[in-house]
Amino acid sequence: KASISFVTAAGPVGTSTVSVRNLASTKIATFQIRFITEPSNLPMLSVSPSTGPSSGGTRVTCKLTNFKRIANPASLRATINGVDASSIANIQSTSASTFFDIVTTFTASGGFRIVRAWDASRPSLVGISSFEYLDVNQASIEYANPSQGDSAKSTLVRVGVSNVGQTLSSAGQITLDVSPPVISASVVTIFSSSPSLLDFEVR
């Protein structure tokens, strides 16, 4: 058994075969190496999903391109808003792209946060994307069905609002703002109400 090392010359993109010959015998060993194109564009980072609750804990799959292969998975780094991402896992890296998972951290408010990823051995190459935190303490529309209606007559629309913060018992406790203002709407029925979800119907 013997080991050798060598430096490759420049070669065309693709696979090349290397032959190793023992001059003292007729035995030849061969193996293949692959030449790839050096990325010419800036690294790109995409995240999926791109939104999640401000409480954190969302598992996000990240994809790096124009980055070359990460030889040592332990050198992969990622941050969310400058804070180290927890649990970098499922790292799969090739010359074409690198996939990995991170878990979002807690944030006190909603909004967009910058996500960065890089190889510690090449810190000048950084992929940048963004993740939107949805404020779990802010009310938001869960559904509004139907989403369209006949312009010549009124339409009943069932609406769900999450994170209301209290239980509402009457339609008078709900204020509706409609745009354009020439259109009017009023609450017809409250089907159910809790601090976490308000389910009602408007006309």
C-alpha positions in Angstrom: 0.0 0.0 0.0 1.3 3.4 -1.0 0.0 7.0 -0.9 0.8 9.9 -3.3 -0.1 13.5 -3.6 0.0 15.7 -6.6 -1.1 19.2 -7.8 -3.5 19.2 -10.8 -2.9 21.4 -13.8 -5.8 23.5 -15.2 -8.2 21.4 -17.1 -11.6 21.6 -18.9 -14.8 21.4 -16.8 -15.8 17.8 -16.4 -14.4 14.5 -15.3 -10.8 13.4 -16.0 -9.1 10.1 -15.4 -5.8 9.9 -13.6 -3.6 6.8 -14.1 -0.9 5.8 -11.7 1.8 3.4 -13.0 4.3 1.5 -11.0 7.5 1.7 -13.1 8.8 -1.5 -11.5 5.8 -3.5 -12.8 3.0 -3.3 -15.3 0.3 -2.5 -12.8 -1.8 0.6 -13.4 -4.3 2.1 -11.0 -6.8 4.7 -12.2 -9.2 7.1 -10.5 -11.2 10.1 -11.6 -11.2 13.7 -10.6 -13.7 16.4 -11.6 -13.0 19.9 -12.6 -15.7 22.5 -11.8 -16.3 26.1 -12.8 -15.2 28.6 -10.2 -18.3 30.6 -9.2 -18.2 34.0 -10.8 -21.3 35.6 -9.2 -21.9 36.5 -5.5 -23.2 33.7 -3.2 -27.0 33.4 -3.1 -29.0 32.3 -0.1 -32.7 31.3 -0.1 -34.8 30.1 2.9 -38.0 28.1 3.1 -40.3 28.8 4.8 -39.5 32.5 4.8 -41.9 33.4 7.6 -42.6 32.1 11.1 -43.7 33.1 14.6 -41.7 35.5 16.7 -41.6 32.8 19.5 -39.0 31.0 17.3 -38.6 27.3 16.9 -39.3 27.3 13.1 -37.2 24.8 11.2 -35.9 26.5 8.0 -34.3 24.9 5.1 -31.5 27.0 3.6 -29.9 26.8 0.1 -26.6 28.3 -0.9 -25.6 28.6 -4.5 -22.5 30.2 -6.2 -20.6 29.0 -3.2 -18.6 25.9 -4.1 -18.6 22.8 -1.9 -18.2 23.1 1.8 -15.5 20.5 2.5 -15.9 20.5 6.3 -19.5 20.7 7.5 -18.3 21.9 10.9 -17.1 25.1 9.3 -20.6 26.2 8.2 -21.9 29.2 10.0 -25.3 30.9 10.0 -26.8 33.8 11.9 -30.3 35.4 12.2 -30.1 39.1 12.9 -26.5 38.6 14.0 -27.4 35.9 16.5 -25.9 32.4 15.9 -28.6 30.1 14.5 -29.2 27.0 16.6 -29.1 23.4 15.5 -27.5 23.7 12.0 -28.3 20.2 10.7 -28.8 18.0 7.6 -25.9 19.6 5.8 -25.6 18.4 2.2 -23.0 20.2 0.1 -21.9 19.8 -3.6 -20.2 22.0 -6.0 -23.6 23.2 -7.3 -25.4 24.0 -4.0 -25.4 23.5 -0.3 -28.5 22.7 1.7 -28.9 22.8 5.5 -31.5 23.4 8.2 -31.5 25.9 11.0 -34.0 26.7 13.8 -35.1 30.2 14.3 -34.5 32.0 17.6 -36.9 34.0 19.7 -37.4 37.7 18.9 -39.4 40.2 21.0 -41.2 41.6 18.0 -42.2 40.9 14.4 -40.6 42.0 11.2 -37.8 41.0 8.8 -34.5 39.8 10.0 -31.3 39.3 8.0 -30.1 35.7 7.6 -26.4 35.1 6.8 -24.5 31.9 6.0 -20.8 31.3 5.2 -17.9 28.9 5.4 -15.6 29.8 8.3 -12.6 28.9 6.0 -13.8 31.5 3.4 -15.4 34.2 5.5 -15.4 36.8 2.7 -18.1 34.8 0.8 -21.4 35.3 2.5 -24.9 34.4 1.4 -27.6 36.8 2.6 -31.4 36.4 2.7 -34.2 37.5 5.1 -36.8 35.8 7.3 -40.0 37.5 8.4 -41.0 37.0 12.0 -44.8 37.2 12.6 -45.6 38.8 16.0 -47.5 36.2 17.9 -48.9 39.0 20.2 -50.4 40.9 17.3 -53.9 40.2 15.9 -54.0 38.9 12.4 -56.6 37.8 9.9 -56.7 34.0 9.6 -59.4 33.8 7.0 -62.0 35.8 5.1 -64.4 33.8 3.0 -65.5 34.4 0.3 -62.8 36.8 -0.9 -65.0 38.2 -3.6 -68.7 39.0 -4.2 -71.3 40.5 -6.6 -70.9 44.3 -6.7 -74.6 44.7 -7.2 -75.6 43.2 -3.8 -74.3 42.7 -0.3 -72.2 39.6 0.5 -71.9 37.8 3.8 -68.2 37.2 4.6 -67.0 35.0 7.4 -63.9 36.3 9.1 -61.4 34.8 11.6 -59.1 37.0 13.6 -56.4 35.4 15.8 -54.7 36.8 19.0 -57.6 39.1 19.8 -56.5 39.1 23.4 -60.0 39.0 25.0 -63.4 37.5 24.6 -65.9 39.7 22.8 -69.6 39.3 23.5 -71.3 41.8 21.2 -71.0 43.2 17.7 -70.6 46.7 19.1 -67.2 45.7 20.4 -65.9 45.2 16.9 -64.9 48.1 14.7 -64.6 47.7 10.9 -62.7 50.1 8.6 -63.5 49.6 4.9 -61.6 50.9 1.9 -62.8 52.7 -0.1 -64.8 54.4 2.5 -67.9 54.7 0.3 -68.4 50.9 1.0 -70.0 50.1 4.4 -69.8 46.9 6.4 -71.2 45.8 9.7 -70.9 42.7 12.0 -73.9 40.4 11.6 -73.1 37.5 13.8 -70.4 36.5 16.3 -70.0 32.7 16.0 -67.4 32.2 18.7 -65.0 34.4 20.6 -61.9 33.7 22.7 -58.6 35.5 23.4 -57.0 33.4 20.7 -59.6 33.5 18.0 -62.6 35.6 17.0 -65.0 34.0 14.4 -67.7 36.3 13.1 -69.7 37.3 10.0 -69.9 40.7 8.3 -72.1 42.1 5.6 
